[in-house]
Amino acid sequence: MKLVVVSPQHKQEYDDVEWIEAFTPVGSLIVQQGHAPIIVTLIAGSDFTFTRAITGEKKIIKLIRPGFLEVNRMSVLALITQDI
């Protein structure tokens, strides 16, 4: 699955993401390829975590400010309102 992370200063793209975990006002959201489309708010003070499929590398972004997550069947767009 493709993940695009956009912040005020940067844009990073990952083409090999296996899963994503994000925290929303209603709880934890786990996203894998094929997930139903959804748009959610990311809460400040939480972790945005994803794992790359090929390397198994786990990345964590500490969210200081809120953001947004747009999930489609084959891709995810994370709008982060802080520099990463």
N, C-alpha and C positions, 0 to 999 in steps of 0.2 A: 504494500500500500504506500502511496506517496503522502508525505507530510511536508507542508510548507509552513514555516514559522516566520511571521512578519512582525518586526518591532519598529519603533520610530527611526532607528539608524541602520537596521540590517534586514536582510531576507535570506533565510537558509532553507534549502530543499534537501529532503532525504527521500530516495526512491525505494528504499528497502525496509520500511518499518513493519514490524510484526504486530505490535500492539501499542496502545496509548492508554494511559490512565490520567484522568483529569478530575478535579473536584469542582462541583457546581453547587449552587445554593440548595439543591435537593439531595446531594450526596455524591458518591464516587461514580464515575462513568468510565467503563472500560470499552475501548473501541478496537475492533479488528476489521480486516478487509471484509466487505460485504455488509457492514453495519447499516441499519436504516438511516436515511438522511435525518439530520437534526442540527439545530443551532442552539448552543447553550452559552451561558455566562460562566467564565472561570473566576473563582473567588480569590481575592487577595489573601496572601499569607499561606497559600497552599503550594504543593509541588505539582508540576506538569512533567510526567514521566513517560518515556517511550523507549522501546527496545528495537534495535536494528536486527533484521532477520539474518543477514549473511554473517555478521561478526558476533552477534549476541550482545553487543555493547549496549549498556543501559545508560541513558542520558536523563538528567534531572534538571529542570529549570525551576528555580525558586521564584514564585510570583509575588512580587512586592505590591503590585497594583492589579486590579481586575483586568480581565481580557475576555475574548470571545473565541468560540470554537465552532467551525462549520464542518460537519461531517457529511460526506457523500459515500457512495458504495465503494469507490476505489481510491478516494483521496480525502485528506483532512487539511483544513486551513486554520492555523492558530494565529489570532491577532493578539499580540502581547503589547500592553501599553507601557512597557519599560524597555530600556535597552538590554540586550542579551549578549 
